[in-house]
């Protein structure tokens, strides 16, 4: 278990996938594989993936260009937009019922932010999910500010994305904690001078995770 000097922490930046919104990489891998994409572990994995995904996450390509790339990878030009989007969105499991309350509790104690590597297709999906399941428009009320990679034209783990969040909000790096489920993303945050914690529980256990680390 990583140790953080809680007394120093005034700001917390949360990742979204598998910290707040449970996701399942295997489900997405299976769905993409069923579209006809070979070598799925190297094409799309938790710790590495084809540059197609990074380009989508940084707004370097449009959803239409992404879908074209998926058709190329699957060697199947007949795949519909809906088939591709459904396979890509199959990664989402859901936000556990207690998580939003936990985030509001954290917001009352710290300056809190959301920083997510995402993309237009996923962004539209989870906004629709939040409206459908929780009758809320977005995540904005849960944090002081939300950051999404495709709107920033940057992605984790690049140090620049962390530096931008720190600079725009006048945050002191040594007083800021970043929580993510991907160890490679923590490296970029550490290079920016921030404290880091690896989320090693499911989102349903977020509150207990924060309690275990004396943050709540």
C-alpha positions in Angstrom: 0.0 0.0 0.0 1.4 3.4 -1.0 1.7 6.0 1.7 0.7 9.6 1.3 1.3 12.4 3.8 -2.4 13.2 4.1 -1.7 16.4 6.0 -0.1 17.9 2.9 -3.0 17.0 0.5 -5.4 19.8 -0.3 -6.3 18.8 -3.9 -7.3 15.4 -5.4 -7.5 14.6 -9.1 -9.5 11.4 -9.9 -9.3 9.2 -13.0 -12.7 8.1 -14.3 -12.5 4.6 -15.7 -12.2 1.9 -12.9 -12.0 4.6 -10.2 -15.5 6.0 -10.6 -17.1 4.3 -13.6 -16.4 0.5 -13.7 -15.1 -0.7 -17.0 -14.1 -4.1 -18.3 -11.3 -4.2 -20.9 -12.0 -7.9 -21.5 -15.5 -7.2 -22.6 -14.3 -4.6 -25.1 -11.5 -6.9 -26.3 -14.1 -9.7 -26.9 -16.5 -7.4 -28.7 -13.7 -5.9 -31.0 -12.4 -9.4 -31.6 -15.9 -10.5 -32.7 -15.8 -7.7 -35.3 -12.9 -9.6 -36.9 -9.9 -7.8 -35.4 -6.9 -10.2 -34.9 -4.2 -10.0 -32.2 -6.6 -8.2 -29.9 -4.3 -8.2 -26.9 -1.8 -6.0 -28.7 -4.4 -4.0 -30.6 -6.3 -3.0 -27.5 -5.1 -3.7 -24.0 -5.0 -2.0 -20.6 -1.3 -1.3 -20.8 -0.9 -0.7 -24.5 -2.9 -0.3 -27.7 -2.9 0.6 -31.3 -2.2 4.3 -32.0 -5.8 4.6 -33.4 -7.0 4.8 -29.8 -4.5 7.4 -28.7 -5.4 9.5 -31.7 -9.1 9.3 -30.9 -8.4 10.2 -27.2 -6.5 13.3 -28.1 -8.9 14.5 -30.8 -6.4 13.9 -33.5 -8.9 11.9 -35.5 -12.7 12.1 -35.7 -15.1 9.3 -34.6 -15.7 8.6 -38.4 -11.9 8.2 -38.9 -11.7 5.9 -35.9 -14.5 3.8 -37.3 -12.7 3.6 -40.6 -9.6 2.4 -38.8 -11.6 -0.3 -37.1 -13.0 -1.4 -40.4 -9.4 -1.6 -41.8 -8.2 -3.5 -38.7 -11.1 -6.0 -39.1 -10.7 -6.2 -42.9 -14.4 -5.6 -43.1 -15.7 -2.5 -44.8 -19.3 -3.6 -44.2 -19.2 -3.0 -40.5 -21.8 -0.3 -39.5 -21.2 2.7 -37.3 -23.6 1.2 -34.8 -21.8 -2.2 -34.7 -18.5 -0.5 -34.1 -19.8 1.9 -31.4 -21.6 -0.9 -29.6 -18.4 -3.0 -29.5 -16.3 0.0 -28.4 -18.9 1.1 -25.7 -19.1 -2.5 -24.4 -16.2 -1.6 -22.1 -18.6 0.2 -19.8 -20.1 -1.6 -16.8 -21.6 1.2 -14.7 -21.2 3.7 -11.8 -22.0 2.0 -8.4 -24.9 3.8 -6.5 -22.8 5.2 -3.7 -19.9 6.6 -5.7 -21.4 10.0 -6.5 -22.2 10.6 -2.8 -18.6 9.7 -1.9 -17.3 12.2 -4.5 -19.5 15.0 -3.1 -18.2 14.2 0.4 -14.6 14.5 -0.9 -15.5 17.7 -2.7 -16.5 19.2 0.7 -13.0 18.3 2.1 -10.7 19.0 -0.8 -10.5 20.7 -4.1 -11.4 17.9 -6.4 -11.0 17.4 -10.2 -11.6 14.7 -12.8 -9.0 13.9 -15.4 -9.9 11.2 -17.9 -8.5 9.7 -21.0 -11.6 9.4 -23.1 -13.0 10.1 -26.5 -16.1 11.5 -28.2 -17.8 8.1 -28.6 -17.3 7.1 -25.0 -18.0 10.7 -23.7 -21.4 10.7 -25.4 -22.1 7.2 -24.1 -21.5 8.0 -20.5 -23.3 11.3 -20.6 -26.3 9.3 -21.9 -25.8 6.8 -19.1 -25.7 9.4 -16.4 -28.9 11.0 -17.6 -30.6 7.6 -17.9 -29.4 6.1 -14.6 -28.9 9.1 -12.4 -30.9 11.9 -14.0 -27.9 14.2 -14.1 -26.5 15.9 -17.2 -22.8 15.3 -16.5 -20.1 15.0 -13.9 -19.6 18.8 -13.4 -21.3 19.1 -10.0 -19.2 16.4 -8.5 -15.9 18.2 -9.0 -14.5 21.7 -9.1 -13.6 21.1 -12.7 -13.6 18.1 -15.2 -11.0 17.4 -17.8 -11.3 15.0 -20.7 -8.4 14.2 -23.0 -10.1 14.6 -26.3 -11.1 18.2 -25.4 -7.5 18.9 -24.2 -5.7 17.4 -27.2 -3.5 15.7 -24.6 -3.6 12.3 -22.8 -2.2 10.6 -19.8 0.6 9.7 -19.0 2.2 12.7 -20.7 3.4 15.1 -18.1 2.0 18.1 -20.0 -1.6 17.1 -19.2 -0.9 17.1 -15.5 1.0 20.4 -15.6 -1.9 22.0 -17.4 -4.4 21.0 -14.7 -2.0 22.2 -12.0 -1.4 25.5 -13.8 -5.0 26.3 -14.8 -6.2 25.9 -11.2 -3.2 27.3 -9.4 -2.6 24.0 -7.6 0.7 23.3 -5.8 2.0 19.9 -7.1 3.2 18.9 -3.6 -0.3 19.4 -2.2 -2.0 17.5 -5.0 -2.9 13.8 -5.1 -3.7 11.9 -8.3 -5.6 8.6 -8.1 -5.7 6.2 -11.2 -6.0 2.5 -11.8 -3.2 2.5 -14.4 0.3 2.5 -13.0 1.8 3.9 -16.2 -0.4 7.0 -15.7 0.9 7.6 -12.2 4.4 8.0 -13.7 3.4 11.1 -15.6 1.7 12.6 -12.5 4.8 11.8 -10.4 7.0 13.6 -13.0 4.8 16.6 -12.5 5.6 16.5 -8.8 2.3 15.2 -7.6 1.6 12.5 -5.0 0.0 9.3 -6.5 -2.1 6.4 -5.5 -2.9 3.3 -7.5 -6.6 2.4 -7.3 -6.5 -1.3 -6.4 -10.2 -1.7 -5.6 -13.3 -1.7 -7.7 -15.3 1.6 -8.0 -17.9 0.2 -5.6 -15.1 0.2 -2.9 -14.0 3.8 -3.6 -15.1 5.1 -0.2 -13.3 2.3 1.6 -10.2 2.9 -0.5 -10.2 6.6 0.6 -10.8 5.6 4.2 -7.9 3.1 4.0 -5.6 5.9 2.9 -6.9 8.2 5.6 -8.4 10.6 3.0 -11.9 10.3 4.5 
